[in-house]
Amino acid sequence: MHSEKVDIKPYDDKWDDIKISNALAHSYSLEEWSQSFSLMTAGYRDQLNPDDANDPKVAFNLLTAAILGEAKARVFERKLKAGEIAQVHVGGETRPHTQEFIAILSRVYAAHNMIVHLRTRVRTTPIWYSSFGVFYEQYQSGDNLTASHSQFFKGGWKPIDSEGKQLLAEEEEIVAEVQRIVKSRATIHLAPWLSSENILHDFDVDEAYVAYLKSVLGEPLVAEIKRAAREGFRCAACPVGGSMKATTERLFELMGISTGEEGVIQYFLGEEDPHYHGVGQLHGHNHGTDPGKWQIYRNIGAQEILLSDQAKVVFIWDPDGDRFNIVTIASSNRAKQAVELGLEVESFPDSDKCIVYFTPNQIFFMLTAYRVFALKKAGLLSEYNWFVTRSVSTTHALDELAALEDIPVADVRVGFKYMGTFAEWVENRVDVNELYITPTGNKVILGEKPRPLIMCEESGGAIFGGTELLWNKSRTKGLLTMREKDGMQLALFTLSLAAFLHNTGQSFADFYCERVTKNEIKNKYFNRRDVLLYDESLGGAERQAAKQAGIAKRDQVMAFFQNLAARFASGESADAIGAEINSKLAEGDKPLPRPKKIFFLGDGTLIECDPFWYVIRASGTDAVLRYYIEGNDRDELEATQQTLIHLSI
């Protein structure tokens, strides 16, 4: 029973203490919370109360935020050299209480004599802006308060390292420190909010970021946008009530791309709203704000904008700007072929136009093809050792495109932090001929002058690299690319492709279909099914019981497939393993073919068959099991996916 509630006032301008008493630990269930606390694929996420930041009945509140800050501060204090003062950035998007959480973390860090850098002129901070700024300004670390695409009743904390990458090296230390703080009934000190000399509102890297962005795109791709703008090209952009409008309209203008009612970029649903304008809330269920979900891209009003010629393409970002999708228009004459090649099409009886929806995988395919074309045209494709990096659950059609140009592909585990780890490996190589062994056993050599053509994961996030490195402010360290998914980079490359298509009289559907057919792409059909483990909107004991049952089911499924991977690695025959899978078939489901290869990926298992592959994975951000599948026979894939979901495990 919750008997004591601490009244934390985040904006108090005085020194204050939070003493974790026995009564407080009991009221907030801190022992249970600290023992289950972990940093997952995208940091820490859990339920918050949109109406009360101090609510002890939810896991993400001002007290637990203060404990997180205290834990991280202690870990990073130990990393300091004698006389060194830590510099840290704190930012966040627009979900409920974000500014209050920012204030609490800032006061905790300031009490530890860290210099805290908060956004100036703009309240909110997309995750990629935090990532870029922490590295560029050479801070020790940063935080971003976001749960990305999740429902507004979830809070999130993503701590990042000095390169702008989600923490990996310090994860275990922070988890242990959280538990130590609770167990020792520690006192957490809070510096004054306004009068502390350690809290500065000076975080502004607009010009540095735009200079980098221009170097990644290259002048010809920027010029393509400006040419199309002169000929009437317009793009509508929906930031889903998040942090992207206030930031990107400033950046677009610095790039010479106009915004607003008469501009090239025209925003809608762009004003900051902690409930995201109700986007994703359908028929009594909150689906979150993932722009890759049909509940989002089909229900924001994109169709009317395109059919009325207000814009040629509609962009959608999630609240913190790391996920991206598009809605497009095409001639109705293209509809039949588009559907046959795996695109989602909405036709209208009395119109010569149709709406064509793209998945992030299909966008990556188009951008990879477009970038190869542009680099060839500029004479840069052969000047550098370009490579493609994708997560193991991202379309293998990229591998087929890359093979046409002898471009190596390095797959990594799901989670963008593993992209950063891979980039670090490339940057720190001593021998340029050193082999990189991927999670699926591929051996990759990247050459003397490696540059990322695209680094992406199917959930809708990507980054790119240019011919020049990303340098910090003092130019003492250069990175191949940023360490976080960057929805602004992704939008700019897509905007350039949209402009190119406008200038040449093509649609996105034309471009996609022609490249799939011309290059005889086999991995045409990709699908992901999310199986809900429990309802995250539940509260109290009901939520805890549902969560425990869901986790038990998740662990059971994951253990089954992990065991298959271990047996395959130890030499057991694929026939025997295939028989084991098919022994779990539900009545009426189609048997699965004999596996060719099986790999355990840390949080899931990849099984390659002929002629398709599938992954079963526990999400690190949502309460779901994810079933990914891709191949060249749509009917077979749908039957196989149904079989997998129905297995009696």
Buried (B, 14 or more C-beta within 10 A) or exposed (E): EEEEBBEBBBEBEEEBEBEBEEEBBBBBBBEEBBEEBEBBBBBBBBBBBBEBBBBBBBBBBBBBBBBBBBBBBBBBEEBEEEEEEBBBBBBBBBBBBBBBBBBBBBBBBBBBEBBBBBBEEBBBBBBBBBBBBBBBBEBBBBBBBBBBBBBBBBBBBBBBBBBBBBBBEBBEBBBEBBBEBBBEEBEBBBBBBEEBEBBBEEBBBBEBBBEBBBBBBBEEBBEBBBBBBEEEBBBBBBBBBBBBBBBBBBBBBBBEBBBEEEBBBBBBBBEBBBBBBEBBBBEEEBBBBBBBBEBBBBBBBBBEBBBEEEBBBBBBBBBBBBBBBBBBBBEBEBBEBBBEBBBBBEEEEEEEBBBBBBBBBBBBBBBBBBBBBBBEEBEBBEEBBBBBBBBBBBBBBBBBBBEEBEBBBBBBBBBBBBBBBBBBBBBEEEEEEEEBEBBBEBEBEBEEEBBBBBBBBBBBBBBBBBBEBBBBEEEEBEBBBBBBBBBBBBBBBBBBBBBBBBBEEBBBBBBBBBBBEEBEBBBBBBBBBBBEBBEBEBBEEEBBEBBEEBBEBBEEBBEBBBBBBEBBEEEBEBEEBBEBBBEBBEEEBBEBBBBEBBBBBBBBBBBBBEEBBBBBBBBBBBBBBBBBBBBBEEEBBBBBBBBBBBBEB
